Amino acid sequence: MRLSAASVARAVERDGVVRLDGIFPRPLLKRIAARVMRLYASGGLRERVVRDIAGRTTSILPFDGPFLERSFCANPRLLAIVENLLGGTARWSSLEVVMAESGAAAQYQHVDAPLRLDRKGKRYKGDLSTLPPYALALAVPLVDVDEENGPTAVWPGSHKEGLKYPPPPRPRSGGATR
Ligand SMILES: O=C(O)CCC(=O)C(=O)O
């Protein structure tokens, strides 16, 4: 179903997440997947790893090739949605790919860009989940995903729960971040 920008905003306010279908053309997604796999095969992703959770790696992608195509970086439908949620001054901040090797550890629930309202060393204990969004993460599956191959987990409320106090616990073994 093609949601209007207003319906997306309502879903984000309610659930913190929303599923968008058909934003990017399939041929573009295939070119992006091929670009990522070439980088992976050449070892280029290894050099750009920012997080490695026992085989679940996140690497920074170069903003070039298919990512510079208008249908990706200036996708009119996406821009309308983002502008409605964040206003017209929103900018891309990073482009990353998650690769889960067989047997990799699970990702834990976390906040990517926490607002720091702490004071004099005191942890802010308010509920940040009621604030309007100030940053968005767009997760784009490049392969068919299921519970077995370790997709990024989102569910209705996942990105609200993460902003409540106390934050979700971080497992001891979870997540070497560089
Ligand atoms: O590991 C994942 O699936 C998502 C990665 C993520 O949440 C992050 O990069 O902050």
The ligand as an SDF file (V2000), in Angstrom:
LIG
                    3D

 10  9  0  0  0  0  0  0  0  0999 V2000
   22.7510   -4.5210   13.0530 O   0  0  0  0  0  0  0  0  0  0  0  0
   21.7200   -4.0850   12.5670 C   0  0  0  0  0  0  0  0  0  0  0  0
   20.8920   -4.7950   12.0580 O   0  0  0  0  0  0  0  0  0  0  0  0
   21.3860   -2.6110   12.5800 C   0  0  0  0  0  0  0  0  0  0  0  0
   22.5580   -1.7820   12.7430 C   0  0  0  0  0  0  0  0  0  0  0  0
   22.2520   -0.6440   13.5780 C   0  0  0  0  0  0  0  0  0  0  0  0
   21.3030   -0.5760   14.2720 O   0  0  0  0  0  0  0  0  0  0  0  0
   23.1790    0.4280   13.5890 C   0  0  0  0  0  0  0  0  0  0  0  0
   24.0520    0.4610   12.7300 O   0  0  0  0  0  0  0  0  0  0  0  0
   23.0580    1.2870   14.4510 O   0  0  0  0  0  0  0  0  0  0  0  0
  1  2  2  0
  2  3  1  0
  2  4  1  0
  4  5  1  0
  5  6  1  0
  6  7  2  0
  6  8  1  0
  8  9  2  0
  8 10  1  0
M  END
$$$$
